[in-house]
Structures are given as C-alpha cells and as structure tokens.
C-alpha cells in the first residue's frame, strides 16, 4: 500500500505524498478494505491541488490487487467535506463543489493535471540532462542520446 501511495505526487512540488509526510494513516483489513488518512501541511492548501492528491491516492490504492474497497479522506482542510464527499462519490471536482460554502468549481482538473504532468516530465529531463551539460556535452550530442547510453555517465542516477 505504501508503494502505491508513493506514486501519488503533490502536483505543485512534484514529490510523493509519502515523502512529504502527507499520509497520516493507512490500514488494510483481512478482507482487503483500505482506509487512508491524508493531512496536508496547511488548512488552506488549494482545493484543486488537494482534490487531485486525494483522488490520485484513491486511484492508486484501488489499483492494488486484492483491494476490495477503499476510503481515502483528507483531514483538517477547509474543504475536507467537499473533497472527501466528492472523491467517495466519484463526482469530479465541479460536482463536488456545487453549492459549497467554499465556492463553486469552474472546471474539471484535467487541464491542470496535464500541466503538472508536463512540468514533471520537463523536470525529469532536466535531472538527466543537467549533469551532462555541466560536463560539457552540447545540445546536438544530448539530442542523439538514448537512456540506455547513459549507464555509467554523469546522468546515471541509479548509483
């Protein structure tokens, strides 16, 4: 379960929620029922980012073989009720905030998710390319490299 939760990233920081200590608790019953409690560092974390993390955590744990039911909740957040209810009902972001005292959501989060995934991909490319550039390799050489050719080089992050 911890490995599954480790695939969930804070969309802003591009770091796993497990490494950021956002996972407050998790249990798995013998029947495969999973309960996960999340807590973010601030009460006013943006609802869209918070919703993404709770929904992604739900998707991650329900994808684990043997899980029969999952409940993922966010504690001590100004929009916990909307987020928890929306994720549990698979309602989406807009429907979750319909008529909310915290305001209504204007759009689903697909575009935001795409933006953060693109940002994460660019950050990953930078982690690979920066040591090579620092070692004097130029753009033409970088463009021609494959990941397999990087083993044992400045960009090999496995060591």
Order of alpha helices (4+ residues) and beta strands (2+ residues): alpha-beta-beta-beta-beta-alpha-beta-alpha-alpha-alpha-alpha
